[in-house]
Amino acid sequence: MCSYNLTQQLANIQYSLADKVLEEDCFSKLDAVAGVDVSFSVDNKAVAAVVVLQLECLEILEKGTLLVELFFPYIPGFLGMRETDPVISVLNTLKHDFDVLMVNGHGVMHPRGFGLASHVGVLMDVPSIGVAKRLIDERYINVATQKHHASDEFQLIKENNHVLGAFFKGKYVSVGHKISLKSALDIVKMTSVFKTPEPIRQAHVLATETFKQELKDN
């Protein structure tokens, strides 16, 4: 268990870094999008995976994995502290450039405005999008889950009349860094062949399969 003082210190770091997030388009072209995911295991070992896709046709340009050790414990609301290093490490193995990064985690739709997607985006200084399966803070839930039927329409999620992100095909989408919400939503819509956008879906499949193989080999 983390003490209150430690979690408060971590929260203060998130608040401080959240001030660096840019919610505007900071890219000149949009040809390649990367997706990252971390597959967990026992004993804090995990596989970080990345897949780079050509945005227009969703063809795989490059993919890679990295066996990593997670040194930071799992604490709700502090996923960035646990997974940022593994994500950056696997991204640094890429030979192909990407224009936008899609992260399996929240961006500014986070209780302190600084989820994993923002954490990675700010530290790497790259445009990033957060795509998460569930909310950290339930205060948004009544706004976010009013529509359950299949639809191509995004439902904006607000708090105090401030737009934090959107709900789309069962996923919570928000700005990570250096991208506008409009562009983030356009990219998610373009890549959502299934419920999960392809960059993240394929990274998750790659991470899971690699980890299963790792367990089998050992």
Backbone as numpy.savetxt, mean C-alpha at the origin, in Angstrom:
# Nx Ny Nz CAx CAy CAz Cx Cy Cz
4.05 -6.57 24.52 3.21 -5.37 24.52 4.09 -4.13 24.52
3.67 -3.12 23.75 4.39 -1.87 23.73 3.82 -0.95 24.80
4.68 -0.22 25.45 4.21 0.72 26.45 3.54 1.90 25.77
2.75 2.63 26.55 2.08 3.81 26.01 3.10 4.82 25.51
4.19 4.99 26.26 5.20 5.96 25.87 5.80 5.62 24.50
6.06 4.33 24.26 6.64 3.93 22.98 5.65 4.18 21.85
4.40 3.76 22.02 3.42 3.96 20.95 3.18 5.45 20.71
3.24 6.25 21.75 3.08 7.69 21.56 4.25 8.28 20.79
5.46 7.79 21.07 6.65 8.24 20.32 6.52 7.86 18.85
6.06 6.63 18.59 5.88 6.17 17.21 4.80 7.00 16.51
3.73 7.30 17.24 2.66 8.11 16.68 3.17 9.51 16.33
4.01 10.06 17.19 4.57 11.39 16.94 5.43 11.40 15.67
6.15 10.29 15.43 6.95 10.17 14.20 6.03 10.17 12.99
4.92 9.43 13.08 3.98 9.38 11.97 3.37 10.76 11.70
2.97 11.45 12.77 2.40 12.79 12.61 3.41 13.72 11.93
4.66 13.63 12.34 5.70 14.49 11.78 5.93 14.20 10.30
6.03 12.91 9.94 6.28 12.53 8.55 5.05 12.79 7.67
3.87 12.75 8.26 2.64 12.99 7.50 2.65 14.39 6.88
3.34 15.32 7.52 3.42 16.68 6.99 4.19 16.74 5.67
4.95 15.70 5.36 5.74 15.68 4.12 4.97 15.11 2.93
3.81 14.52 3.20 3.01 13.89 2.14 2.47 14.96 1.18
2.64 14.72 -0.11 2.10 15.59 -1.15 0.93 14.89 -1.82
-0.23 15.53 -1.83 -1.42 14.95 -2.45 -1.66 15.61 -3.81
-0.66 15.56 -4.65 -0.75 16.11 -6.00 0.12 15.30 -6.93
-0.19 15.32 -8.22 0.55 14.52 -9.20 1.97 15.07 -9.38
2.95 14.22 -9.12 4.35 14.61 -9.24 5.07 13.65 -10.19
4.46 13.36 -11.31 5.08 12.48 -12.29 4.82 13.04 -13.68
5.75 12.82 -14.59 5.64 13.36 -15.95 5.05 12.35 -16.93
5.13 11.07 -16.57 4.55 10.04 -17.43 3.96 8.94 -16.55
3.15 8.10 -17.16 2.47 7.05 -16.41 2.42 5.80 -17.28
3.57 5.14 -17.40 3.67 3.95 -18.24 3.73 2.65 -17.44
4.43 2.69 -16.31 4.64 1.47 -15.52 4.21 1.68 -14.07
3.50 0.69 -13.54 3.06 0.75 -12.15 3.58 -0.50 -11.43
4.13 -0.30 -10.24 4.65 -1.42 -9.44 3.70 -1.71 -8.29
3.63 -2.98 -7.92 2.84 -3.39 -6.77 3.71 -4.17 -5.80
3.54 -3.94 -4.51 4.33 -4.65 -3.51 3.45 -5.28 -2.44
3.93 -6.38 -1.90 3.21 -7.07 -0.83 4.21 -7.84 0.00
3.87 -8.05 1.27 4.72 -8.82 2.18 3.92 -9.99 2.71
4.44 -11.21 2.51 3.79 -12.42 2.99 4.41 -12.82 4.32
3.58 -12.95 5.35 4.10 -13.23 6.69 4.32 -14.71 6.95
5.14 -14.96 7.93 5.41 -16.32 8.35 5.58 -16.37 9.85
5.92 -17.55 10.33 6.24 -17.68 11.74 7.67 -17.18 11.97
7.97 -16.90 13.22 9.32 -16.46 13.61 9.76 -15.19 12.89
8.79 -14.36 12.52 9.08 -13.05 11.92 9.81 -13.11 10.59
9.82 -14.26 9.94 10.39 -14.34 8.60 9.26 -14.09 7.60
9.59 -13.43 6.48 8.58 -13.10 5.50 9.21 -12.99 4.12
8.36 -12.94 3.12 8.81 -12.71 1.75 8.20 -11.40 1.26
9.04 -10.48 0.81 8.56 -9.26 0.17 8.61 -9.48 -1.33
7.53 -9.10 -2.01 7.46 -9.32 -3.46 7.05 -8.05 -4.17
7.58 -7.87 -5.38 7.23 -6.72 -6.21 6.98 -7.19 -7.64
5.98 -6.60 -8.26 5.68 -6.86 -9.67 5.51 -5.52 -10.36
6.21 -5.34 -11.49 6.07 -4.11 -12.28 5.28 -4.44 -13.54
4.19 -3.70 -13.77 3.32 -3.94 -14.91 3.29 -2.73 -15.83
3.15 -2.99 -17.12 2.89 -1.91 -18.06 1.43 -1.53 -17.90
1.18 -0.27 -17.62 -0.17 0.14 -17.25 -1.20 -0.09 -18.36
-0.83 0.15 -19.59 -1.79 0.09 -20.69 -2.34 -1.31 -20.92
-1.48 -2.32 -20.86 -1.92 -3.69 -21.17 -1.75 -4.65 -19.99
-1.20 -4.18 -18.88 -0.98 -4.97 -17.67 -0.01 -6.14 -17.90
0.86 -5.98 -18.87 1.90 -6.98 -19.10 2.98 -6.85 -18.03
3.48 -8.00 -17.53 4.53 -7.98 -16.51 5.86 -7.57 -17.14
6.46 -6.54 -16.60 7.77 -6.06 -17.07 8.90 -6.63 -16.23
8.62 -6.83 -14.95 9.64 -7.37 -14.04 8.97 -7.80 -12.74
9.55 -8.80 -12.10 9.07 -9.19 -10.77 10.25 -9.68 -9.95
10.10 -9.61 -8.64 11.19 -10.03 -7.78 10.70 -10.30 -6.37
11.47 -11.11 -5.66 11.14 -11.43 -4.27 12.39 -11.32 -3.41
12.17 -11.21 -2.12 13.26 -11.12 -1.17 12.83 -11.72 0.15
13.60 -12.68 0.65 13.33 -13.25 1.97 13.84 -12.26 3.02
12.97 -11.84 3.92 13.34 -10.81 4.89 12.97 -11.26 6.30
13.54 -10.57 7.26 13.18 -10.79 8.66 12.57 -9.51 9.20
11.43 -9.65 9.87 10.72 -8.50 10.41 11.12 -8.29 11.87
11.83 -7.21 12.11 12.36 -6.96 13.46 11.39 -6.17 14.33
10.46 -5.46 13.70 9.51 -4.66 14.47 8.25 -5.47 14.72
7.70 -5.48 15.93 6.51 -6.28 16.22 5.27 -5.74 15.51
4.26 -6.59 15.36 3.01 -6.13 14.77 2.23 -5.36 15.81
1.95 -4.09 15.49 1.12 -3.24 16.34 0.11 -2.56 15.43
-1.21 -2.75 15.67 -2.21 -2.11 14.82 -1.96 -0.61 14.68
-1.98 -0.12 13.46 -1.76 1.30 13.22 -0.31 1.66 12.95
0.59 0.68 13.09 2.02 0.95 12.89 2.64 -0.05 11.91
1.86 -0.45 10.91 2.36 -1.40 9.91 3.57 -0.84 9.16
3.58 0.47 8.97 4.70 1.09 8.28 6.03 0.87 8.98
6.00 0.87 10.29 7.22 0.64 11.06 7.73 -0.79 10.86
6.81 -1.72 10.60 7.16 -3.13 10.46 7.56 -3.50 9.04
6.88 -2.94 8.04 7.05 -3.42 6.67 7.79 -2.48 5.72
8.03 -1.24 6.12 8.67 -0.29 5.21 10.04 -0.77 4.74
10.88 -1.21 5.65 12.23 -1.66 5.27 12.19 -2.84 4.30
11.39 -3.90 4.55 11.31 -4.99 3.58 10.81 -4.53 2.21
9.82 -3.63 2.20 9.29 -3.13 0.93 10.35 -2.36 0.16
11.05 -1.46 0.85 12.09 -0.69 0.18 13.21 -1.60 -0.30
13.54 -2.60 0.49 14.61 -3.53 0.11 14.29 -4.27 -1.18
13.05 -4.76 -1.32 12.71 -5.49 -2.54 12.58 -4.53 -3.73
12.13 -3.31 -3.49 12.05 -2.33 -4.57 13.44 -1.97 -5.09
14.42 -1.98 -4.20 15.79 -1.65 -4.60 16.45 -2.74 -5.45
15.80 -3.90 -5.56 16.34 -4.96 -6.43 15.91 -4.79 -7.88
14.95 -3.89 -8.13 14.42 -3.74 -9.48 15.43 -3.13 -10.45
15.38 -3.62 -11.67 16.18 -3.02 -12.75 15.30 -2.11 -13.61
14.00 -2.38 -13.62 13.06 -1.60 -14.42 12.50 -0.43 -13.60
12.39 0.73 -14.24 11.79 1.88 -13.57 10.28 1.73 -13.49
9.68 2.38 -12.52 8.23 2.46 -12.45 7.85 3.91 -12.16
6.63 4.28 -12.55 6.18 5.66 -12.39 5.36 5.86 -11.12
4.62 4.82 -10.73 3.78 4.88 -9.54 3.86 3.54 -8.81
3.84 3.60 -7.50 3.90 2.40 -6.67 2.56 2.18 -5.98
2.05 0.96 -6.06 0.82 0.59 -5.38 1.18 -0.32 -4.20
0.73 0.06 -3.02 1.12 -0.64 -1.79 -0.09 -1.30 -1.13
0.11 -2.51 -0.64 -0.94 -3.23 0.08 -1.00 -2.70 1.51
-1.64 -1.56 1.66 -1.74 -0.89 2.96 -2.31 0.50 2.76
-2.57 1.20 3.83 -3.17 2.53 3.75 -2.16 3.61 3.38
-2.71 4.69 2.81 -1.94 5.90 2.61 -2.39 6.90 3.66
-3.02 8.01 3.22 -3.47 9.03 4.17 -4.76 8.63 4.88
-5.42 7.55 4.43 -6.61 7.06 5.13 -6.17 6.22 6.33
-5.52 6.87 7.24 -4.88 6.26 8.40 -5.17 7.20 9.57
-5.35 6.68 10.78 -5.68 7.55 11.91 -4.74 8.74 12.09
-3.49 8.57 11.67 -2.55 9.69 11.79 -2.08 10.19 10.42
-2.82 9.80 9.38 -2.55 10.29 8.04 -1.27 9.78 7.42
-0.76 8.64 7.93 0.54 8.17 7.46 0.64 6.66 7.55
-0.04 5.98 6.61 0.02 4.53 6.56 1.24 4.04 5.81
1.30 2.74 5.57 2.45 2.11 4.93 2.75 2.72 3.56
1.71 2.98 2.76 1.92 3.53 1.42 2.56 4.92 1.48
2.16 5.71 2.46 2.77 7.03 2.64 4.20 6.90 3.16
4.39 5.97 4.08 5.71 5.75 4.68 6.74 5.41 3.60
6.39 4.45 2.75 7.30 4.04 1.67 7.47 5.16 0.66
6.36 5.80 0.30 6.42 6.87 -0.69 7.30 8.03 -0.27
7.16 8.44 0.98 7.95 9.57 1.49 9.43 9.20 1.59
9.73 8.03 2.13 11.13 7.65 2.31 11.83 7.40 0.97
11.10 6.88 -0.01 11.69 6.63 -1.33 11.50 7.81 -2.28
10.68 8.77 -1.87 10.39 9.94 -2.69 9.80 9.55 -4.04
8.79 8.66 -3.99 8.12 8.20 -5.22 6.61 8.35 -5.06
5.88 8.52 -6.17 4.42 8.52 -6.11 3.91 7.16 -5.64
2.99 7.16 -4.70 2.49 5.89 -4.17 1.00 5.97 -3.88
0.36 4.80 -3.97 -1.08 4.67 -3.73 -1.29 3.60 -2.66
-2.17 3.87 -1.72 -2.51 2.88 -0.71 -3.79 2.15 -1.07
-3.76 0.82 -1.02 -4.94 0.00 -1.27 -5.04 -1.01 -0.13
-6.07 -0.89 0.70 -6.17 -1.73 1.89 -7.49 -2.49 1.92
-7.48 -3.63 2.60 -8.67 -4.47 2.68 -9.64 -4.03 3.77
-9.12 -3.39 4.81 -9.98 -3.00 5.91 -9.50 -1.69 6.52
-10.36 -1.08 7.29 -10.02 0.18 7.95 -9.31 -0.07 9.26
-8.46 0.86 9.63 -7.80 0.80 10.94 -8.72 1.39 12.00
-9.34 2.50 11.65 -10.21 3.21 12.58 -11.65 3.11 12.09
-12.53 2.58 12.93 -13.90 2.32 12.51 -14.74 3.59 12.34
-14.18 4.76 12.61 -15.00 5.96 12.54 -15.47 6.27 11.11
-14.83 5.64 10.11 -15.23 5.88 8.73 -16.25 4.86 8.23
-16.54 3.84 9.00 -17.22 2.66 8.47 -18.61 2.96 7.91
-19.38 3.83 8.54 -20.74 4.10 8.08 -20.75 4.79 6.72
-19.75 5.58 6.47 -19.65 6.25 5.18 -19.17 5.28 4.11
-18.23 4.42 4.48 -17.51 3.62 3.49 -18.27 2.41 2.98
-19.21 1.89 3.74 -19.79 0.61 3.36 -21.29 0.69 3.04
-21.75 1.83 2.59 -23.16 1.95 2.26 -23.50 1.20 0.97
-22.54 1.07 0.06 -22.79 0.37 -1.20 -22.13 -1.00 -1.17
-22.92 -2.02 -1.39 -22.37 -3.39 -1.41 -22.49 -4.03 -2.80
-23.30 -3.44 -3.67 -23.50 -4.05 -4.99 -22.31 -3.76 -5.90
-22.15 -4.61 -6.91 -21.04 -4.44 -7.85 -21.24 -3.14 -8.62
-20.19 -2.35 -8.69 -20.28 -1.06 -9.37 -18.89 -0.57 -9.71
-18.82 0.21 -10.80 -17.55 0.83 -11.16 -17.40 2.20 -10.51
-18.37 2.57 -9.70 -18.33 3.89 -9.07 -17.58 3.83 -7.75
-16.73 4.81 -7.55 -16.05 4.96 -6.28 -16.97 5.68 -5.30
-16.88 5.31 -4.04 -17.61 6.04 -3.02 -16.59 6.78 -2.15
-16.64 8.08 -2.19 -15.69 8.88 -1.45 -15.89 8.72 0.05
-14.81 8.69 0.78 -14.84 8.57 2.23 -14.35 9.89 2.82
-15.17 10.46 3.68 -14.85 11.76 4.25 -14.85 11.72 5.78
-14.12 12.64 6.35 -14.21 12.89 7.79 -14.17 14.39 7.97
-15.18 14.93 8.63 -15.29 16.38 8.82 -15.21 17.13 7.48
-15.91 16.59 6.48 -15.96 17.17 5.13 -14.63 17.16 4.39
-13.65 16.44 4.93 -12.37 16.30 4.25 -12.30 14.91 3.61
-12.06 14.86 2.31 -12.00 13.57 1.60 -10.68 12.87 1.93
-10.79 11.66 2.47 -9.61 10.87 2.85 -9.23 9.84 1.79
-10.21 9.42 1.00 -9.95 8.38 0.01 -11.28 7.90 -0.54
-11.31 6.64 -0.98 -12.53 6.11 -1.57 -12.64 4.61 -1.32
-13.86 4.12 -1.47 -14.16 2.70 -1.34 -14.52 2.18 -2.72
-13.85 1.11 -3.17 -14.06 0.61 -4.53 -13.83 -0.89 -4.56
-14.84 -1.63 -4.97 -14.76 -3.09 -5.09 -14.21 -3.74 -3.82
-14.68 -3.26 -2.68 -14.27 -3.86 -1.41 -12.91 -3.43 -0.91
-12.29 -2.42 -1.55 -10.96 -1.95 -1.15 -11.01 -0.47 -0.78
-10.12 -0.09 0.12 -10.01 1.29 0.56 -8.79 1.92 -0.11
-9.04 2.92 -0.94 -8.00 3.53 -1.76 -7.70 4.94 -1.24
-6.41 5.25 -1.10 -6.04 6.60 -0.68 -4.69 7.00 -1.24
-4.44 8.28 -1.21 -3.15 8.81 -1.64 -2.06 8.33 -0.69
-0.94 7.88 -1.27 0.23 7.58 -0.45 1.12 8.79 -0.40
1.61 9.20 -1.58 2.51 10.35 -1.67 2.66 10.75 -3.14
2.79 12.02 -3.40 3.10 12.55 -4.75 2.12 12.13 -5.83
0.84 12.04 -5.47 -0.20 11.72 -6.44 -1.51 12.30 -5.94
-2.38 12.69 -6.87 -3.70 13.18 -6.48 -4.64 12.00 -6.29
-5.69 12.20 -5.53 -6.66 11.12 -5.33 -7.31 10.75 -6.67
-7.58 11.73 -7.51 -8.18 11.44 -8.81 -7.31 10.50 -9.62
-6.01 10.78 -9.70 -5.10 9.91 -10.46 -5.00 8.54 -9.81
-4.95 8.51 -8.49 -4.87 7.23 -7.77 -6.09 6.37 -8.09
-7.27 6.97 -8.08 -8.49 6.23 -8.38 -8.53 5.78 -9.84
-8.07 6.64 -10.74 -8.03 6.26 -12.17 -7.14 5.03 -12.37
-5.98 5.01 -11.71 -5.04 3.90 -11.86 -5.61 2.62 -11.25
-6.25 2.75 -10.10 -6.87 1.58 -9.47 -7.96 1.01 -10.37
-8.76 1.89 -10.95 -9.85 1.44 -11.83 -9.28 0.75 -13.08
-8.22 1.33 -13.65 -7.62 0.77 -14.86 -7.02 -0.62 -14.62
-6.57 -0.87 -13.40 -5.86 -2.12 -13.12 -6.71 -3.15 -12.38
-7.97 -2.83 -12.10 -8.82 -3.74 -11.33 -9.58 -4.70 -12.24
-8.88 -5.68 -12.78 -9.51 -6.74 -13.55 -10.40 -7.56 -12.62
-9.89 -7.83 -11.43 -10.65 -8.50 -10.37 -10.88 -7.48 -9.26
-11.25 -7.93 -8.08 -11.49 -7.00 -6.98 -10.23 -6.28 -6.54
-9.11 -7.00 -6.52 -7.85 -6.40 -6.12 -7.10 -5.93 -7.36
-6.59 -4.68 -7.37 -5.82 -4.20 -8.52 -4.66 -5.14 -8.84
-4.41 -5.36 -10.13 -3.43 -6.34 -10.57 -2.03 -6.17 -9.97
-1.49 -4.97 -9.85 -0.14 -4.88 -9.28 -0.04 -5.50 -7.88
-1.04 -5.25 -7.04 -1.03 -5.81 -5.69 -1.43 -7.28 -5.70
-2.43 -7.62 -6.51 -2.87 -9.02 -6.57 -1.73 -9.94 -7.00
-1.02 -9.52 -8.03 0.06 -10.37 -8.53 1.25 -10.40 -7.58
1.51 -9.28 -6.90 2.59 -9.26 -5.90 2.24 -10.18 -4.73
0.97 -10.18 -4.34 0.53 -11.04 -3.24 0.66 -12.51 -3.61
0.22 -12.86 -4.81 0.35 -14.25 -5.28 1.81 -14.67 -5.31
2.66 -13.80 -5.83 4.10 -14.09 -5.92 4.71 -14.27 -4.53
4.37 -13.38 -3.60 4.91 -13.47 -2.24 4.46 -14.75 -1.55
3.17 -15.08 -1.72 2.62 -16.28 -1.07 3.23 -17.55 -1.63
3.32 -17.63 -2.97 3.89 -18.82 -3.59 5.37 -18.98 -3.24
6.08 -17.88 -3.22 7.51 -17.93 -2.88 7.71 -18.38 -1.44
6.85 -17.88 -0.56 6.98 -18.26 0.83 6.67 -19.74 1.05
5.64 -20.23 0.36 5.31 -21.67 0.45 6.48 -22.52 -0.04
7.11 -22.08 -1.10 8.27 -22.80 -1.63 9.42 -22.75 -0.64
9.58 -21.64 0.02 10.64 -21.47 1.02 10.43 -22.44 2.18
9.18 -22.57 2.62 8.86 -23.51 3.70 9.12 -24.95 3.26
8.75 -25.26 2.02 8.94 -26.60 1.49 10.43 -26.95 1.40
11.24 -26.01 0.97 12.67 -26.25 0.82 13.39 -26.39 2.14
12.78 -25.84 3.19 13.43 -25.90 4.49 12.72 -26.86 5.43
